[in-house]
């Protein structure tokens, strides 16, 4: 697993992390479990705009 970026969403009381991880539960727990006392983690797949345009 590799964390690429972390962001604090100003005025939203939320943070966001962009990471690469294998598609299994263990790797996702490694990134979310330390923050579980702060709220619910939402994990969604993402891609760059350039890759999305290529897929069209």
N, C-alpha and C positions, 0 to 999 in steps of 0.2 A: 504494500500500500504506500502511496506517495501523496502527501498533501501538497498541492500546487499553490494555493492561495487561501488566505483567511480574510474575511471582511466583517466589519461591524456595520450593520445597517442603521445609520443615524436616524433617530426619531422613531424607530420601529421596535426597539428593545429586542433585536434579533441579531444573530451572527450567521454567517454563511461560510462554508468551506468548499473549495473545489479540490477534488482528489481523484486519483486513479486507484482502483482497487479491483482485485479479482471478484467475479460475481458469486461470492459465497457469504454466508451469514457471519462467519468468524471475522472476516476482514471488515465488514460493515460494523460489527460490534466494537472492534478496536477503535474506530473513529467516533462512534456515538456514545458508547457506554460511559466514558469519563464525564460527559455532559448531561447524563440522564436526569440528574437532580434539578436541572435548570428548565426542563420542559421536554416536549416531544420532538424528536428528530424527524425531519422529513427528508427522504432521500429520493432524488429523481435523476434519471439519466440525462445527460446533456451532450451537446456537440457544438463545435464552432459554427458560426454562420457560414463560413466557406464550405465546410463539409455538408451542411444542410442543403445548400444550394446545389452541390454536386449530386445529392440524392434525389433531387426533383426531376 
